[in-house]
Amino acid sequence: MDLFFNELSIEGKKSINRDSAIALVKVYQSLMQYEITTCRIASGDHQKLHQMIQSMPDFLNIRNFYFAFFRSPYESENVEKEQNAYFEHDWLYNGKPCVGLALAIILKSAALSIYESDWSDAFVSVTKDGELTTVRNISIEQHVDIHIPQIQTSEEPELVESDLQIEDKKISLREDHGVDVLMDFSKRLIRCPYVVGVINSLPFNSHERKFIKRIREEGLIEIVLPWTDKGYGIVVKTTGRTWKETEIIGSILMEKYGGV
């Protein structure tokens, strides 16, 4: 799942104080424990936030994760599927149009705010066409433990199948040792209705003993063939729209293709 940056939390500001920066670092560290690695942000706000943080003397403490965590624009694949739910309604916070807060509601996720007194609460009220509704807000690490387990538990994944025919699913592999083994395996794997294609080979993982090496955003799964001496592996694009859906698809692939 992705978080959505609350652009109102930096509106009218030229800098971020030290306490807010420390809170952001702790939030990121806490989110990593739940394998949440992305916060969507508008391009303009991305540049502004980076400039605000860069002006701080301890900017180096944040730079290590800033560009990996904050991704622009807002419009990911999941957002594009639900964009009408935003454009067809008026979303306001204290009379101001809001984007990040609205997307957090629409995508059943949470907003990420830069910590300050106005954004210190775990829940924030916005209006949708004049009617009051609530959005989950994260600005300190305690908010992460309040929201993320509930979001992940309440998710009811409904897997979708790829609309591609097997012969139309692409397999892209590096010309390297083991390419013949990976090609044979990939041809079997793309028969799964939840697999869109194979987009790349992995570096050798000779010591890896897990079939599913890593679940990534945008429905990507890193798979290693632990029965091969050098640990040949591939990156698979699936139909997973959330981390949970992709995890479930990974379990399906493990059960069906994880043996020799």
C-alpha positions, 0 to 999 in steps of 0.5 A: 500500500502507498501513503499519500502526502498531505500537501496542506501540512507544508502550505505557507511554510519555508522550513521544517523544524528539527522536531518535525524532521525527527518525527518524519525519520521515526515514522519512516523507520516504523513504516519499514517494519510493515514493509510500507516503502512509498508515500505518493506526493505531487511533483511540485510539493516533492520539490518544495519538501526536498528544499525545506529539508535540504536547508536543515543542517542535519539533512544527511540523516533524511537524504538516505531515504527521502528519494526512495520514500517520496514518489511523485506524482500522486497518480500511481496505477492504483490512483488512476483506477480511482481518479473519478472518485476524486474529480467527481466530488469536492474535497475540503479541509477547513474550506481548503481543497485537499488532494492527499487527504482525499486520496487517502480516503479513496484508496483506504489508506492514510495521509502522511503529514509533516508533524506540527500542532495542526497535524498532531491527531491520528484522525483528521476531518474533511468534507466530501460534498459538504458531508463530514468524513474522517481520514487516517493521519500519520505524523508521528510513529505512534500513528503508524501502529494505530493505523497500519495494522488496522488497514492491513487487517481490514483489507479484503483482497479480491485478486484480479486476473490478467486480461492478456493471453499467454502468448501475449505475456512478455518475458524479458531476461538478461543474456546470462548464465542460466537464461535457458533455465529461467526461460523454461521456468518463466514459460510455465509461470506466465500460465498463472492468470495473476502473472502479467509477465517477467520483466527481468532477471535477478543477480545470482543468489546462490545462498538464497533458500526462499522461493519468494525473495521479496515482495515489491510495490506495483505488483512486483515479486522477486523469485529465486530458484533455490534448487539451482546452484547459482540461485537464478532468479527473476522479477515477475509483474503480477496483477497485485494492486496492493502489497497484500494482494501481491503477497497472496499471489506470491503464496499461490506461485510458491504453492504451484511453482515453488518445487523442483 
